């Protein structure tokens, strides 16, 4: 199991599409403990790009705050479990809580603004930069 957590400025990013980087936690399948932790910067944000990239990174679970229903569906098509509605917290603790079954998450996807609410005009096709520069 490999858990991906979106980050912005080094802390949990409640906005999946606005993540500057992702923390990846490799989980020991025998005792469900955290093994290695690594980081990766995602490619430029666009429709369906993050889910495919996350699968290429070996992610099997994503812990997220808000995410559109289309992204949830694409992640599921790529065999990635999505845990939605996380309000925040320190990434290591979020992963630990998930593994212990105590993670508080509403399970609600983001319903506003179609693609997402990042403040950028993506126009037709939804492409554009979503990082805080």
JOBEL-V856673 format. One record per pair of residues at least 12 apart in sequence whose C-alpha atoms are under 6 Angstrom apart, sorted by the first residue. I is the first residue (numbers start at 1). J is the second residue. D is the distance in Angstrom with one decimal. If there is no record, write none. Layout:
((I	J	D) (I	J	D))
//
This chain:
((1	27	5.3) (1	60	5.9) (2	25	5.5) (2	26	4.6) (2	27	5.9) (2	59	4.8) (2	60	5.3) (3	24	5.6) (3	25	5.0) (3	59	5.6) (3	61	4.7) (3	62	5.8) (4	23	5.6) (4	24	4.6) (4	59	5.9) (4	62	4.8) (5	22	5.4) (5	23	5.2) (5	63	5.3) (6	19	5.2) (6	22	4.5) (7	19	5.2) (7	21	5.3) (7	22	5.4) (8	20	5.2) (12	91	5.9) (14	65	4.1) (14	66	5.9) (15	65	6.0) (15	66	5.3) (16	67	5.8) (18	130	5.4) (18	131	5.7) (21	40	5.6) (21	41	4.3) (22	39	5.6) (22	40	5.4) (23	38	5.8) (23	39	4.5) (24	37	5.5) (24	38	5.2) (24	39	5.9) (25	37	4.6) (46	127	4.8) (51	75	5.1) (60	80	4.5) (61	80	5.2) (61	81	4.6) (61	82	5.9) (62	82	5.0) (63	83	5.0) (64	84	5.0) (64	86	5.9) (65	84	5.4) (65	85	4.5) (65	86	4.4) (65	87	6.0) (66	109	5.7) (66	110	5.1) (67	109	5.2) (67	110	4.9) (68	109	5.6) (68	110	4.7) (69	109	6.0) (84	105	6.0) (84	107	4.4) (84	108	5.8) (85	105	4.7) (85	106	4.5) (85	107	5.0) (85	108	5.4) (86	105	4.6))
//
